[in-house]
Amino acid sequence: MSTRHHWVPVPSPLVWEVLSDPWNYPVFVVGTAHMRAVEGDWPTVGAVLHHSFGSWPLMRRGTSTLDAVEPGRSLRLTAKGWPLGEASVVISLRGQRDGTVVTIEEDAVSGPGSWVPKPLRSVVIGLRNKELLARLEDLAVGQLDASPAAERAAGEASETAG
């Protein structure tokens, strides 16, 4: 299992907003090219993200099923993308000071991806998830910038400047 922790300078409710919008996943999940459909009410248990991964002309279809959720705190997914196989992914949030520690735990659980020796697999997954967490941070910071409090502060600043 590869585990990565990343501090995001945004309160956890705003990070959760990013995770709660299924159409954000292709923006931050490394390797996902686009979202094809969302089945069910995301983020509730049993909801399925239908996505594509890879690059044309080798693009493949995959799904990610939400297995468990603690609203505002964590998601557990099963990501399927043959011919690579299946992975278990847990994303969790912990508010800390004026930000959020986001943790992602991932491992291949079946198929060819699980045949790769665990030490090598953990390094590759860890590098991919380092970039995933950086992209998630960018979306969350953008969410903070678009929040009503940020808009009010920007409006107040322009009023005092004028």
Salt bridges, closest charged atoms under 4 A:
GLU39 OE1 - HIS50 NE2 2.82
GLU70 OE1 - ARG73 NH1 3.71
GLU106 OE1 - ARG128 NH1 3.07
ASP107 OD2 - LYS118 NZ 3.56
ASP107 OD1 - ARG121 NE 2.67
GLU131 OE2 - ARG135 NE 2.96
GLU137 OE1 - HIS6 NE2 2.61
